[in-house]
Amino acid sequence: ACEAATGSPHGPVQVNCPFEEPLVPETTDAGWTRRAAPEAPGRAPDVDAARTALHGFLKSYAAHRGLITLGGSGAPQTLSLLSLGASLGWPVLAEPLSGLRLDAGRAGAALAAGQFLIGDEPWIAGHRPEVVVQVGATPTTRATQRLVAETGALVVIDREHPNPDPEGRAERRIAVDAELFAALAWEERDSFPVEPTDPAWADGWRVADLLARHAVDLELDTWDEPFEGRIARDVASFLPHGASLVVGSSTPVRDLDLFMAPRRPPRIWTAPDLLHVVGNRGASGIDGLVATTLGVASGSHGPTFALLGDLSFLYDAGALLWSSRLGTDAVFVVLANGGGQIFSMLGQASLPEHEALFTTPHPASIGAVASAARAAHARIERAADLVPALERAAREGGVQVVEVAIDATLDRARRSDLRAGVAAALAGR
């Protein structure tokens, strides 16, 4: 901690002693781990440092079967991080918060059903990468966290976050500009010091990705009742490039990662032209989500939408009550599922206090809260009605609340159906 406080960049250090599973009793012993020292050769210019790091990386890992995971690291300035996968012949898992859930053709593409692939135990057992490159912050989903934890060699490329490897698992940390690193790899792809990975590695992932995505979409489109995963998919698909999407903590951000389809970037674009996905990370990610959305809307050149749960919406109702004074345009898509339903899918579901202390159901009316804030309100009870409601809300302007009625019990059953459908599609691959 003292070395980190006085090193580069220097500053205050917070020492955390995390439990393996917050709020659930565990007997696993935890120990201190020492993180790999970041590689950034002295005070050399960025290009020189990135090129030096790239050459060392290629000699060590380029011939291995690898995978790239792109976490939240700010709005992308180029498509180079997608092209890194194309250069190496490695699949790319791009979180929505990375801004790179895109299909850019020859320049590279993010997996369309990556979370389903790495969450299917029989399939991933036969396609486990030898190397994982983590770009940006710690992964959001448990499936990606598990993949990172179980890889033979973890390489972290990041210079923005103080601690992108909190568990100290990285074999190598490269503290250079990740987009510059990837751009240099694309420029030098024909002169790699070793042969890139066998093309069959990426082809296997690509075919499985197509099969899984088809199975998921086929299932989603047959359900008339609103399902949280379909809502996440349809909201992301509806939004134009240049829009901003603020995504809530817990289930919404994970569902966006599961279900958001890759988008085609504009033919001629700059970073602001892409869909801008924003999320609050950390133990208090629920705090201030309405205020965050209104702040994003006040500084955005395009339309602003939010996808969040009912507890997140109500928790920050004070910000909504002030919103009529701001003259801001923002559309809130509120998943009304009766509380913190993510805990019904975690270890807390078996605890006797699960309902009272974790789900925390509420008696509030979303419509009444919206009315008190002088915000327009619409309630959706059929999945097919969502997009027309979003179109009306965006057209009318001001603060709009689109409440989506979710049957939490049915929603959990649908998730099991989807996993079974993907498993059947991948069986024998």
C-alpha positions as CSV (number, residue, x, y, z in Angstrom):
1,A,0.0,0.0,0.0
2,C,2.9,2.4,0.8
3,E,4.5,1.6,-2.5
4,A,1.3,2.3,-4.4
5,A,0.8,5.6,-2.5
6,T,4.2,6.9,-3.4
7,G,4.5,5.3,-6.8
8,S,3.2,6.5,-10.2
9,P,0.5,7.7,-10.3
10,H,0.9,8.6,-6.6
11,G,-2.1,9.4,-4.3
12,P,-4.2,8.0,-1.4
13,V,-4.7,4.3,-1.2
14,Q,-7.7,2.5,0.3
15,V,-7.1,-1.0,1.6
16,N,-10.0,-3.4,1.2
17,C,-10.4,-6.8,2.8
18,P,-13.1,-8.4,0.7
19,F,-15.2,-11.4,1.5
20,E,-15.6,-14.0,-1.2
21,E,-19.4,-13.6,-1.3
22,P,-20.7,-10.3,0.2
23,L,-23.3,-10.9,2.9
24,V,-23.3,-14.8,2.6
25,P,-21.4,-16.7,5.2
26,E,-18.3,-18.5,3.8
27,T,-15.5,-20.6,5.3
28,T,-12.9,-20.1,2.5
29,D,-9.7,-18.6,3.8
30,A,-8.5,-15.5,2.0
31,G,-4.8,-14.5,1.7
32,W,-2.9,-11.5,0.5
33,T,-1.7,-11.4,-3.1
34,R,0.9,-9.2,-4.7
35,R,-0.1,-7.8,-8.0
36,A,2.2,-7.9,-11.1
37,A,4.1,-4.7,-11.5
38,P,2.7,-2.6,-14.4
39,E,4.9,-2.6,-17.5
40,A,5.5,1.0,-18.9
41,P,9.1,1.5,-19.8
42,G,10.3,4.5,-17.8
43,R,9.2,7.9,-19.2
44,A,9.4,6.9,-22.8
45,P,6.8,8.4,-25.2
46,D,3.5,6.6,-25.4
47,V,4.2,5.1,-28.8
48,D,7.6,3.7,-27.8
49,A,6.2,2.3,-24.6
50,A,3.2,0.7,-26.3
51,R,5.4,-0.7,-29.1
52,T,7.9,-2.2,-26.6
53,A,5.0,-3.7,-24.6
54,L,3.4,-5.1,-27.7
55,H,6.5,-6.9,-28.9
56,G,7.0,-8.5,-25.5
57,F,3.4,-9.5,-25.5
58,L,3.4,-11.0,-29.0
59,K,6.5,-13.1,-28.3
60,S,4.9,-14.6,-25.2
61,Y,1.3,-15.1,-26.2
62,A,0.4,-14.5,-29.9
63,A,0.7,-18.2,-30.8
64,H,-1.6,-19.3,-27.9
65,R,-5.4,-19.7,-28.0
66,G,-6.6,-16.5,-26.4
67,L,-9.6,-14.4,-25.7
68,I,-10.0,-10.6,-25.2
69,T,-12.4,-9.1,-22.7
70,L,-13.2,-5.4,-23.0
71,G,-14.5,-3.8,-19.8
72,G,-15.7,-0.3,-19.0
73,S,-12.9,2.1,-19.9
74,G,-14.6,5.3,-21.3
75,A,-15.9,6.1,-24.7
76,P,-13.7,4.4,-27.4
77,Q,-11.9,6.8,-29.8
78,T,-11.2,4.1,-32.4
79,L,-12.2,0.5,-33.4
80,S,-8.6,-0.7,-32.7
81,L,-9.5,-2.8,-29.7
82,L,-11.9,-4.9,-31.9
83,S,-9.2,-5.1,-34.6
84,L,-6.8,-6.6,-31.9
85,G,-9.0,-9.7,-31.9
86,A,-8.9,-9.8,-35.7
87,S,-5.1,-9.4,-35.7
88,L,-4.6,-12.3,-33.2
89,G,-7.4,-14.5,-34.3
90,W,-9.0,-14.3,-30.8
91,P,-12.7,-13.9,-30.0
92,V,-13.7,-10.6,-28.3
93,L,-16.1,-10.2,-25.3
94,A,-17.1,-6.6,-25.2
95,E,-19.1,-5.4,-22.3
96,P,-21.7,-2.7,-23.3
97,L,-19.9,-0.3,-21.0
98,S,-16.9,-0.6,-23.2
99,G,-18.8,1.1,-26.1
100,L,-17.5,-1.6,-28.4
101,R,-20.4,-4.0,-28.6
102,L,-20.0,-3.6,-32.4
103,D,-19.7,-5.6,-35.6
104,A,-17.2,-3.7,-37.7
105,G,-16.7,-6.3,-40.4
106,R,-13.0,-6.8,-41.3
107,A,-12.0,-4.5,-38.5
108,G,-13.3,-7.0,-36.0
109,A,-16.5,-7.9,-34.2
110,A,-17.6,-8.5,-30.6
111,L,-19.3,-11.8,-29.8
112,A,-23.1,-11.6,-30.0
113,A,-23.8,-14.2,-27.4
114,G,-20.5,-14.3,-25.5
115,Q,-22.0,-14.4,-22.0
116,F,-24.1,-17.5,-23.0
117,L,-21.0,-19.2,-24.4
118,I,-18.8,-18.7,-21.4
119,G,-21.7,-19.6,-19.1
120,D,-22.4,-23.0,-20.7
121,E,-20.1,-25.3,-18.7
122,P,-19.9,-28.2,-21.2
123,W,-19.1,-25.9,-24.1
124,I,-16.5,-23.7,-22.4
125,A,-14.8,-26.8,-20.9
126,G,-13.8,-27.7,-24.5
127,H,-13.0,-24.1,-25.6
128,R,-11.2,-22.7,-22.6
129,P,-8.6,-20.0,-23.6
130,E,-5.0,-20.4,-22.6
131,V,-4.6,-16.6,-22.4
132,V,-7.1,-13.9,-21.5
133,V,-6.4,-10.3,-22.2
134,Q,-8.5,-8.0,-19.9
135,V,-8.7,-4.4,-21.2
136,G,-10.1,-1.8,-18.8
137,A,-11.9,-2.3,-15.5
138,T,-12.6,-5.5,-13.7
139,P,-15.3,-7.5,-15.5
140,T,-18.9,-7.0,-14.5
141,T,-20.5,-10.4,-14.8
142,R,-19.7,-13.5,-12.7
143,A,-19.2,-15.6,-15.8
144,T,-16.4,-13.3,-17.1
145,Q,-14.9,-12.9,-13.7
146,R,-14.8,-16.7,-13.4
147,L,-13.2,-17.0,-16.9
148,V,-10.6,-14.5,-15.9
149,A,-9.9,-16.3,-12.6
150,E,-9.5,-19.7,-14.2
151,T,-7.3,-18.8,-17.2
152,G,-3.8,-20.1,-17.3
153,A,-2.4,-16.6,-18.1
154,L,-4.1,-13.3,-17.5
155,V,-2.8,-10.1,-19.1
156,V,-4.2,-6.8,-18.1
157,I,-3.9,-3.8,-20.5
158,D,-5.0,-0.6,-18.7
159,R,-3.6,2.7,-17.5
160,E,-6.8,4.4,-16.5
161,H,-7.9,2.5,-13.4
162,P,-5.9,2.4,-10.2
163,N,-6.6,-1.3,-9.6
164,P,-8.0,-3.2,-12.6
165,D,-6.8,-6.5,-11.1
166,P,-8.0,-6.5,-7.4
167,E,-7.4,-10.2,-6.9
168,G,-3.8,-10.0,-8.1
169,R,-4.2,-12.7,-10.7
170,A,-2.5,-11.0,-13.6
171,E,0.7,-12.6,-15.0
172,R,1.5,-9.4,-16.8
173,R,0.2,-5.8,-16.4
174,I,0.7,-3.5,-19.3
175,A,0.1,0.2,-18.3
176,V,-0.1,1.8,-21.7
177,D,-2.9,3.3,-23.8
178,A,-4.9,0.2,-24.8
179,E,-6.2,1.7,-28.1
180,L,-2.7,2.7,-29.1
181,F,-1.4,-0.8,-28.2
182,A,-4.1,-2.4,-30.4
183,A,-3.6,0.0,-33.3
184,L,0.1,-0.9,-33.4
185,A,-0.8,-4.6,-33.4
186,W,-3.0,-4.0,-36.5
187,E,-0.3,-2.0,-38.3
188,E,2.3,-4.8,-37.6
189,R,0.1,-7.8,-38.0
190,D,2.0,-9.0,-41.1
191,S,5.3,-9.0,-39.3
192,F,4.4,-10.7,-36.0
193,P,7.4,-12.5,-34.4
194,V,5.4,-15.7,-34.2
195,E,2.5,-17.2,-36.2
196,P,-0.9,-16.1,-34.8
197,T,-3.4,-18.6,-33.5
198,D,-4.8,-21.4,-35.6
199,P,-7.8,-19.9,-37.5
200,A,-9.9,-22.9,-36.3
201,W,-9.9,-21.4,-32.8
202,A,-11.7,-18.2,-33.8
203,D,-14.0,-20.2,-36.2
204,G,-15.2,-22.5,-33.4
205,W,-16.2,-19.5,-31.3
206,R,-17.8,-17.7,-34.3
207,V,-20.0,-20.7,-35.3
208,A,-21.0,-21.3,-31.7
209,D,-21.8,-17.6,-31.2
210,L,-24.1,-17.6,-34.3
211,L,-25.9,-20.7,-33.0
212,A,-26.4,-19.4,-29.5
213,R,-27.6,-16.0,-30.6
214,H,-30.1,-17.6,-33.0
215,A,-31.4,-19.8,-30.2
216,V,-31.8,-16.8,-27.8
217,D,-33.5,-14.5,-30.3
218,L,-35.8,-17.3,-31.5
219,E,-37.0,-17.9,-27.9
220,L,-37.3,-14.2,-26.9
221,D,-39.5,-13.3,-29.9
222,T,-42.1,-15.9,-29.0
223,W,-42.8,-14.5,-25.5
224,D,-45.6,-11.9,-25.2
225,E,-45.1,-11.2,-21.5
226,P,-42.3,-8.7,-20.8
227,F,-39.0,-10.4,-20.0
228,E,-36.1,-8.4,-18.6
229,G,-33.6,-9.8,-21.1
230,R,-35.8,-9.0,-24.1
231,I,-36.4,-5.5,-22.7
232,A,-32.6,-4.9,-22.5
233,R,-32.1,-6.3,-26.0
234,D,-34.9,-4.2,-27.5
235,V,-34.0,-0.9,-25.8
236,A,-30.4,-1.2,-27.0
237,S,-31.5,-2.1,-30.5
238,F,-34.0,0.8,-30.6
239,L,-31.6,3.6,-29.6
240,P,-29.9,5.5,-32.5
241,H,-26.1,6.1,-32.6
242,G,-25.3,9.3,-30.7
243,A,-27.8,8.4,-28.0
244,S,-26.8,7.8,-24.3
245,L,-28.0,4.9,-22.3
246,V,-27.6,4.9,-18.5
247,V,-27.9,1.3,-17.3
248,G,-28.8,0.4,-13.7
249,S,-26.8,-1.8,-11.4
250,S,-27.4,-5.4,-10.5
251,T,-29.6,-7.1,-13.1
252,P,-30.0,-4.4,-15.8
253,V,-26.3,-4.1,-16.6
254,R,-25.9,-7.8,-16.6
255,D,-28.9,-8.4,-18.8
256,L,-27.6,-5.8,-21.2
257,D,-24.3,-7.8,-21.4
258,L,-26.2,-11.0,-22.0
259,F,-28.7,-9.8,-24.6
260,M,-27.5,-6.7,-26.3
261,A,-26.7,-7.5,-30.0
262,P,-23.6,-6.0,-31.7
263,R,-24.4,-2.9,-33.6
264,R,-23.0,-1.8,-36.9
265,P,-21.0,1.5,-36.5
266,P,-21.7,4.4,-38.8
267,R,-19.7,4.3,-42.0
268,I,-18.1,7.7,-41.1
269,W,-18.0,8.3,-37.4
270,T,-16.3,9.8,-34.4
271,A,-16.6,8.6,-30.9
272,P,-19.7,10.7,-30.1
273,D,-21.5,9.1,-33.0
274,L,-21.7,5.7,-31.2
275,L,-24.2,4.6,-28.6
276,H,-22.8,5.9,-25.3
277,V,-23.5,3.4,-22.5
278,V,-23.0,4.7,-18.9
279,G,-23.1,2.7,-15.6
280,N,-22.3,3.3,-12.0
281,R,-20.0,0.6,-10.6
282,G,-19.3,-0.5,-7.0
283,A,-21.2,-1.4,-3.8
284,S,-23.3,1.8,-4.0
285,G,-24.0,1.7,-7.7
286,I,-27.7,2.1,-7.0
287,D,-27.1,5.6,-5.5
288,G,-28.1,8.5,-7.7
289,L,-29.0,6.7,-10.9
290,V,-31.9,9.1,-11.7
291,A,-29.6,12.1,-11.0
292,T,-26.9,10.4,-13.1
293,T,-29.3,10.1,-16.0
294,L,-30.4,13.7,-15.7
295,G,-26.8,14.8,-15.6
296,V,-25.9,12.8,-18.7
297,A,-29.0,14.2,-20.5
298,S,-28.0,17.8,-19.6
299,G,-24.6,17.4,-21.3
300,S,-25.5,15.1,-24.2
301,H,-26.0,16.1,-27.8
302,G,-28.3,13.1,-28.5
303,P,-31.3,11.6,-26.7
304,T,-30.8,10.1,-23.3
305,F,-32.5,6.9,-22.0
306,A,-32.1,4.9,-18.8
307,L,-32.8,1.2,-18.1
308,L,-33.1,0.5,-14.4
309,G,-35.0,-1.4,-11.8
310,D,-37.9,-0.1,-9.7
311,L,-35.8,0.0,-6.5
312,S,-33.1,2.1,-8.2
313,F,-35.8,4.4,-9.6
314,L,-37.6,4.9,-6.2
315,Y,-34.3,5.1,-4.3
316,D,-33.5,8.3,-6.2
317,A,-37.0,9.7,-6.5
318,G,-35.9,13.0,-5.0
319,A,-33.9,13.7,-8.1
320,L,-36.9,12.9,-10.3
321,L,-39.1,15.4,-8.2
322,W,-36.6,18.1,-9.1
323,S,-36.4,17.2,-12.7
324,S,-39.3,19.3,-13.9
325,R,-37.3,22.4,-12.9
326,L,-34.4,21.4,-15.2
327,G,-36.1,21.3,-18.6
328,T,-34.3,18.1,-19.5
329,D,-35.3,15.4,-21.9
330,A,-34.8,11.8,-20.6
331,V,-36.7,8.5,-21.0
332,F,-36.6,6.2,-18.0
333,V,-37.4,2.5,-18.7
334,V,-38.3,1.1,-15.3
335,L,-38.5,-2.7,-14.8
336,A,-41.2,-3.1,-12.2
337,N,-40.4,-6.5,-10.8
338,G,-41.2,-5.9,-7.1
339,G,-37.8,-5.3,-5.7
340,G,-34.2,-6.5,-5.8
341,Q,-34.8,-9.7,-7.8
342,I,-31.1,-10.3,-8.5
343,F,-30.9,-11.8,-5.0
344,S,-33.4,-14.5,-6.0
345,M,-30.7,-15.8,-8.4
346,L,-27.9,-15.7,-5.9
347,G,-27.0,-17.5,-2.7
348,Q,-29.1,-15.1,-0.6
349,A,-32.3,-16.8,-2.0
350,S,-31.9,-19.7,0.5
351,L,-31.7,-17.4,3.5
352,P,-34.8,-17.1,5.7
353,E,-34.5,-13.3,5.6
354,H,-34.2,-13.2,1.8
355,E,-37.6,-11.5,1.1
356,A,-37.4,-8.9,3.8
357,L,-33.8,-7.9,3.7
358,F,-32.7,-8.6,0.1
359,T,-35.6,-8.5,-2.3
360,T,-37.2,-5.6,-0.2
361,P,-40.5,-5.4,-2.0
362,H,-42.1,-2.0,-2.0
363,P,-45.7,-0.7,-2.0
364,A,-45.0,2.4,-4.2
365,S,-46.8,3.2,-7.4
366,I,-44.4,4.1,-10.2
367,G,-47.1,6.1,-11.9
368,A,-47.9,8.1,-8.8
369,V,-44.2,9.0,-8.3
370,A,-44.0,10.1,-12.0
371,S,-47.2,12.2,-11.6
372,A,-45.8,13.9,-8.4
373,A,-42.7,14.8,-10.5
374,R,-44.8,16.1,-13.4
375,A,-43.3,13.4,-15.6
376,A,-45.2,11.6,-18.3
377,H,-45.9,7.9,-17.5
378,A,-46.9,4.8,-19.5
379,R,-47.2,1.3,-18.3
380,I,-46.3,-1.6,-20.6
381,E,-47.7,-5.1,-20.1
382,R,-46.9,-6.7,-23.5
383,A,-43.3,-7.0,-24.8
384,A,-44.3,-5.9,-28.3
385,D,-45.6,-2.5,-26.9
386,L,-42.2,-1.4,-25.7
387,V,-40.8,0.1,-28.9
388,P,-43.9,2.1,-29.8
389,A,-43.9,3.4,-26.2
390,L,-40.3,4.5,-26.6
391,E,-41.0,6.2,-29.9
392,R,-43.8,8.2,-28.3
393,A,-41.8,9.1,-25.3
394,A,-38.8,10.3,-27.4
395,R,-41.1,12.3,-29.6
396,E,-43.0,14.0,-26.8
397,G,-39.8,15.1,-24.9
398,G,-39.4,16.1,-21.3
399,V,-39.0,13.5,-18.6
400,Q,-40.8,10.3,-19.5
401,V,-41.3,7.2,-17.4
402,V,-42.0,3.9,-19.3
403,E,-42.9,1.3,-16.6
404,V,-42.6,-2.3,-17.7
405,A,-44.6,-4.9,-15.7
406,I,-42.4,-7.9,-14.9
407,D,-43.6,-11.2,-13.4
408,A,-40.5,-12.1,-11.3
409,T,-41.3,-15.8,-11.0
410,L,-41.9,-16.2,-14.7
411,D,-38.8,-14.2,-15.4
412,R,-36.6,-16.7,-13.5
413,A,-38.3,-19.6,-15.4
414,R,-37.6,-17.9,-18.7
415,R,-33.9,-17.6,-17.8
416,S,-33.7,-21.3,-17.2
417,D,-35.5,-21.9,-20.6
418,L,-32.9,-19.8,-22.4
419,R,-29.9,-21.5,-20.8
420,A,-31.4,-24.9,-21.8
421,G,-32.0,-23.7,-25.3
422,V,-28.5,-22.5,-25.7
423,A,-27.1,-25.7,-24.2
424,A,-29.1,-27.7,-26.8
425,A,-27.9,-25.5,-29.6
426,L,-24.2,-26.0,-28.5
427,A,-24.4,-29.7,-27.7
428,G,-21.7,-31.5,-29.6
429,R,-20.0,-28.4,-30.9
